[in-house]
């Protein structure tokens, strides 16, 4: 009987762990869905504004950041094109900031307003790599907040 009890205990522990993991996944999916919805709203807005902007879907970036943390993303942007880089975050985030730098580290533009939809713009004078710093300035969740960034090009 003893080995059987150990097997049951192991199965019970495994089931509890799987339940916890699936619950965490459901919550994470919910926050990623919020960010995708926020980005879609921005796309709808910019696509129909000022002659239209085209979303560059292969440049979308989404991830999770803790309060006060940041990450960087590098984009290759082409001279003569006008770009808008738009950020959004989940409902537990109230302030997301962006800083865009060229390949020499020069600050091109920053949006550090106290809001959760930052926008930076650039029209490069030459082709090059640009680094975007995404800063989670205010996240109320101890598990971190989900952010997303989309890049738009003027048509």
C-alpha positions in Angstrom: 0.0 0.0 0.0 2.7 2.5 0.8 4.1 2.8 -2.8 0.6 3.2 -4.1 0.0 6.1 -1.6 3.2 7.7 -2.8 2.0 7.4 -6.4 -1.3 9.1 -5.5 0.5 11.8 -3.7 2.8 12.4 -6.7 -0.2 12.4 -9.0 -2.1 14.9 -6.8 1.0 17.1 -6.6 1.4 17.0 -10.4 -2.3 17.9 -10.9 -2.0 20.8 -8.5 1.0 22.1 -10.4 -0.7 21.7 -13.7 -3.7 23.6 -12.5 -1.5 26.4 -11.2 0.4 26.6 -14.5 -2.8 26.6 -16.6 -4.3 29.3 -14.4 -1.1 31.4 -14.8 -1.2 30.9 -18.5 -4.9 32.0 -18.7 -4.1 35.2 -16.8 -1.0 35.9 -18.9 -3.0 35.3 -22.1 -5.6 37.8 -20.8 -3.0 40.5 -20.4 -1.4 39.8 -23.8 -4.9 40.0 -25.3 -5.3 43.4 -23.6 -2.1 44.7 -25.2 -3.0 43.3 -28.6 -6.4 45.1 -28.3 -4.7 48.3 -27.3 -2.3 48.1 -30.2 -5.1 47.3 -32.6 -6.9 50.5 -31.4 -3.7 52.4 -32.2 -3.5 50.8 -35.6 -7.1 51.7 -36.4 -6.4 55.3 -35.4 -3.1 55.8 -37.2 -4.2 53.8 -40.3 -7.0 56.2 -41.0 -5.2 59.4 -40.0 -3.1 61.9 -42.0 -3.0 60.0 -45.2 -2.7 56.7 -43.4 0.1 54.8 -41.8 1.1 51.2 -42.5 1.8 48.9 -39.6 5.0 46.8 -40.0 3.8 43.6 -38.3 7.1 41.9 -38.5 8.5 44.6 -36.1 5.9 44.1 -33.4 7.4 43.3 -30.0 5.6 42.1 -26.9 6.9 40.9 -23.5 6.6 41.2 -19.8 8.4 43.7 -17.6 8.6 44.3 -13.9 7.9 47.8 -12.4 10.9 50.0 -13.0 12.6 47.6 -15.5 13.3 48.1 -19.1 14.3 46.2 -22.3 15.7 47.3 -25.6 14.7 46.4 -29.2 16.7 47.1 -32.3 15.1 48.1 -35.6 16.6 48.7 -39.0 14.9 51.8 -40.4 15.4 53.2 -43.9 16.3 56.8 -44.8 13.5 59.1 -46.0 10.7 57.0 -44.5 8.7 58.5 -41.6 8.1 56.1 -38.7 5.9 56.2 -35.6 6.7 53.7 -32.8 3.7 53.2 -30.6 3.7 51.4 -27.2 0.8 50.0 -25.2 0.5 48.0 -22.0 -2.0 45.9 -20.1 -4.6 47.3 -17.6 -2.2 46.9 -14.6 0.2 49.4 -16.2 -0.4 53.1 -16.0 2.9 54.4 -17.4 5.1 53.1 -20.2 7.9 55.2 -21.6 10.0 54.9 -24.8 13.4 56.3 -25.8 14.7 56.0 -29.4 18.5 56.2 -30.1 20.5 55.9 -33.3 23.4 53.5 -33.8 25.7 56.1 -32.2 23.7 56.2 -29.1 22.3 59.7 -29.7 18.8 60.3 -28.3 16.4 60.8 -31.2 13.2 61.1 -29.3 11.6 60.1 -26.1 8.1 59.9 -24.7 8.2 59.9 -20.9 4.8 61.4 -20.3 2.7 59.9 -17.5 0.6 57.7 -19.8 0.4 54.1 -21.1 0.5 54.8 -24.8 3.8 56.4 -25.7 4.7 57.4 -29.2 8.1 58.4 -30.7 8.7 59.5 -34.3 11.7 59.5 -36.6 12.5 60.2 -40.2 16.0 58.8 -40.6 18.6 60.7 -42.8 20.3 57.4 -43.5 19.6 53.7 -43.3 20.6 52.4 -39.9 19.9 50.6 -36.7 17.9 52.3 -34.1 17.5 51.1 -30.5 14.2 51.5 -28.7 14.3 51.4 -24.9 11.0 50.3 -23.4 10.6 51.3 -19.8 7.9 50.0 -17.5 7.6 53.1 -15.3 4.5 52.2 -13.4 3.2 48.6 -13.1 0.9 47.7 -10.2 1.3 43.9 -10.5 4.0 42.1 -8.6 4.1 39.6 -11.5 5.0 42.4 -14.0 3.0 44.0 -16.8 2.7 43.0 -20.4 3.8 45.7 -23.0 3.7 45.8 -26.8 5.3 48.0 -29.4 4.2 48.5 -33.0 6.1 50.3 -35.8 4.2 52.3 -38.4 5.5 53.8 -41.6 3.9 56.7 -43.5 2.4 55.7 -46.8 
